[in-house]
Amino acid sequence: MISVSATASEKLDPRPAPEPAGPTALASALSRVGDRWTLLVIAALLEAPHRFNELLAAVPGLASNVAAQRLKALVRDGIVVSRPYTDRPRRVSYDLSASGRELAGALRLLAAWGAGSASDAEPPRHVTCGTPLEIRWHCPTCQRNVEDPAGEDLRYA
């Protein structure tokens, strides 16, 4: 006969276990664009539409099978649109949809964060005067900046 005794930490908690929360907005976004190659493909398409081989050249290290897989998923999710430029053989160019273009701000923020953590990277600068740009959260209704985006003034809902 085997006897098992529970330690204090293993005893059952009388409170019910919390219900698992649904996917968060961040989890939802990451499921669609949260891998290295997808973000680099989107960044390349922000510059201009590309044909498949042009995209491979624009994203160094991107294998053709990975590119095909990512593009198929991005088209399915409505982030990228494919437009035929020849019928025989069928060839398409890829461009960002309106939804895909909305990612530009997020990619710029991520790039700025990456530049800030790299010792030799320059921050983005305003073309007119050359001043390094700053990122701010702004409420268009209140017409004011949110000073502490990690604090109570910001909610993701």
C-alpha contacts under 8 A as a table, 3 or more apart, distances in Angstrom:
res1	aa1	res2	aa2	distance
6	A	9	S	7.75
6	A	10	E	5.45
6	A	11	K	5.92
7	T	10	E	5.19
7	T	11	K	6.46
8	A	11	K	5.49
13	D	16	P	7.50
21	A	24	T	7.89
23	P	27	A	5.84
23	P	28	S	6.26
24	T	27	A	5.07
24	T	28	S	6.17
25	A	28	S	5.08
25	A	29	A	6.24
25	A	156	Y	7.55
25	A	157	A	7.82
26	L	29	A	5.08
26	L	30	L	6.06
27	A	30	L	5.08
27	A	31	S	6.11
28	S	31	S	5.24
28	S	32	R	6.72
29	A	32	R	5.32
29	A	33	V	6.19
29	A	34	G	6.91
30	L	33	V	5.20
30	L	34	G	3.90
30	L	35	D	7.52
31	S	34	G	5.82
32	R	74	L	7.73
32	R	77	D	7.45
33	V	38	T	5.64
33	V	39	L	6.20
34	G	38	T	7.08
34	G	39	L	7.13
35	D	38	T	5.64
35	D	39	L	6.57
36	R	39	L	5.60
36	R	40	L	6.42
37	W	40	L	5.06
37	W	41	V	6.06
37	W	62	L	7.08
37	W	66	V	7.96
37	W	67	A	7.78
37	W	70	R	7.56
38	T	41	V	5.11
38	T	42	I	6.20
38	T	70	R	6.09
39	L	42	I	5.10
39	L	43	A	6.11
39	L	107	L	7.75
40	L	43	A	4.96
40	L	44	A	6.18
40	L	59	V	6.64
41	V	44	A	5.15
41	V	45	L	6.25
41	V	55	L	7.31
41	V	59	V	6.81
42	I	45	L	5.05
42	I	46	L	6.24
42	I	96	L	7.44
42	I	100	G	7.45
43	A	46	L	5.13
43	A	47	E	7.10
43	A	104	A	7.64
43	A	107	L	7.24
44	A	47	E	5.64
44	A	48	A	7.11
44	A	55	L	7.17
44	A	58	A	6.36
44	A	59	V	7.05
45	L	48	A	5.17
45	L	49	P	5.46
45	L	50	H	6.69
45	L	94	Y	7.52
45	L	95	D	5.99
45	L	96	L	6.28
46	L	49	P	7.66
46	L	96	L	7.04
46	L	101	R	6.99
46	L	104	A	7.06
48	A	95	D	7.17
49	P	93	S	6.58
49	P	94	Y	5.44
49	P	95	D	4.48
49	P	96	L	7.43
50	H	53	N	7.90
50	H	54	E	5.56
50	H	55	L	5.55
50	H	93	S	5.42
50	H	94	Y	5.35
50	H	95	D	6.76
51	R	54	E	5.19
51	R	55	L	6.13
51	R	92	V	6.40
51	R	93	S	4.22
51	R	94	Y	6.07
52	F	55	L	5.16
52	F	56	L	6.43
52	F	92	V	7.56
52	F	93	S	6.68
52	F	94	Y	7.51
53	N	56	L	4.99
53	N	57	A	6.30
54	E	57	A	5.07
54	E	58	A	6.12
55	L	58	A	4.90
55	L	59	V	6.22
56	L	59	V	5.39
56	L	60	P	6.78
56	L	61	G	7.94
56	L	62	L	6.03
56	L	63	A	7.34
56	L	64	S	6.94
56	L	67	A	7.38
57	A	60	P	6.12
59	V	62	L	5.81
62	L	66	V	6.76
62	L	67	A	6.45
63	A	66	V	5.30
63	A	67	A	6.13
64	S	67	A	4.97
64	S	68	A	6.08
65	N	68	A	5.15
65	N	69	Q	6.23
66	V	69	Q	5.09
66	V	70	R	6.09
67	A	70	R	5.19
67	A	71	L	5.98
68	A	71	L	5.24
68	A	72	K	6.08
69	Q	72	K	5.24
69	Q	73	A	6.38
70	R	73	A	5.19
70	R	74	L	6.10
71	L	74	L	4.98
71	L	75	V	6.03
71	L	80	V	7.38
72	K	75	V	5.25
72	K	76	R	6.14
73	A	76	R	4.97
73	A	77	D	6.10
74	L	77	D	5.09
74	L	78	G	6.20
74	L	79	I	5.20
74	L	80	V	5.32
75	V	78	G	5.12
75	V	79	I	5.94
75	V	80	V	4.71
75	V	81	V	5.55
75	V	82	S	7.05
76	R	79	I	7.75
77	D	80	V	7.69
78	G	81	V	6.87
78	G	97	S	6.76
78	G	99	S	7.05
78	G	100	G	7.62
79	I	96	L	6.02
79	I	97	S	5.39
79	I	98	A	7.54
79	I	99	S	5.51
79	I	100	G	4.34
80	V	94	Y	6.56
80	V	95	D	5.61
80	V	96	L	4.38
80	V	97	S	5.16
80	V	100	G	6.25
81	V	94	Y	5.79
81	V	95	D	5.45
81	V	96	L	6.00
81	V	97	S	5.83
82	S	92	V	5.80
82	S	93	S	5.57
82	S	94	Y	4.63
82	S	95	D	6.50
83	R	92	V	5.08
83	R	93	S	5.32
83	R	94	Y	6.46
83	R	95	D	7.97
84	P	87	D	6.93
84	P	90	R	6.79
84	P	91	R	5.56
84	P	92	V	4.02
84	P	93	S	6.31
85	Y	90	R	7.68
85	Y	91	R	5.88
85	Y	92	V	5.48
85	Y	93	S	6.79
86	T	89	P	6.48
86	T	90	R	5.41
86	T	91	R	5.30
86	T	92	V	7.16
87	D	90	R	4.23
87	D	91	R	6.61
88	R	91	R	7.71
96	L	99	S	7.49
96	L	100	G	4.95
96	L	101	R	5.90
97	S	100	G	4.92
97	S	101	R	6.20
98	A	101	R	5.06
98	A	102	E	6.43
99	S	102	E	5.22
99	S	103	L	7.18
100	G	103	L	5.46
100	G	104	A	7.62
101	R	104	A	5.52
102	E	105	G	6.63
102	E	106	A	7.89
103	L	106	A	5.23
103	L	107	L	6.13
104	A	107	L	5.15
104	A	108	R	6.10
105	G	108	R	5.09
105	G	109	L	6.18
106	A	109	L	5.07
106	A	110	L	6.19
107	L	110	L	4.99
107	L	111	A	6.00
108	R	111	A	4.98
108	R	112	A	5.99
109	L	112	A	5.06
109	L	113	W	6.13
109	L	135	I	7.74
110	L	113	W	5.05
110	L	114	G	6.15
111	A	114	G	4.93
111	A	115	A	6.02
112	A	115	A	4.95
112	A	116	G	6.04
112	A	123	P	6.35
112	A	124	P	6.94
113	W	116	G	5.04
113	W	117	S	6.42
114	G	117	S	5.26
114	G	118	A	6.30
115	A	118	A	5.12
115	A	119	S	7.82
115	A	121	A	4.95
115	A	122	E	6.37
115	A	123	P	6.10
116	G	119	S	7.44
116	G	121	A	6.91
116	G	122	E	7.73
116	G	123	P	6.72
118	A	121	A	5.40
123	P	132	P	6.06
123	P	133	L	7.29
124	P	132	P	5.79
124	P	133	L	5.90
125	R	130	G	5.31
125	R	131	T	5.31
125	R	132	P	4.21
125	R	133	L	5.31
126	H	129	C	5.86
126	H	130	G	4.93
126	H	131	T	5.42
126	H	132	P	6.32
126	H	133	L	6.21
127	V	130	G	5.54
136	R	145	N	6.68
136	R	146	V	7.37
136	R	147	E	7.88
137	W	145	N	5.66
137	W	146	V	5.36
137	W	147	E	7.52
137	W	149	P	7.01
138	H	143	Q	7.12
138	H	144	R	5.80
138	H	145	N	4.24
138	H	146	V	5.80
139	C	142	C	5.55
139	C	143	Q	5.58
139	C	144	R	5.65
139	C	145	N	6.16
139	C	146	V	7.07
140	P	143	Q	4.89
140	P	144	R	7.19
146	V	149	P	6.19
146	V	153	D	6.64
146	V	154	L	7.60
148	D	151	G	5.20
148	D	152	E	7.76
148	D	153	D	6.97
148	D	154	L	7.98
149	P	152	E	7.76
149	P	153	D	6.71
149	P	154	L	5.72
150	A	153	D	7.97
150	A	154	L	7.01
151	G	154	L	6.42
152	E	155	R	7.40
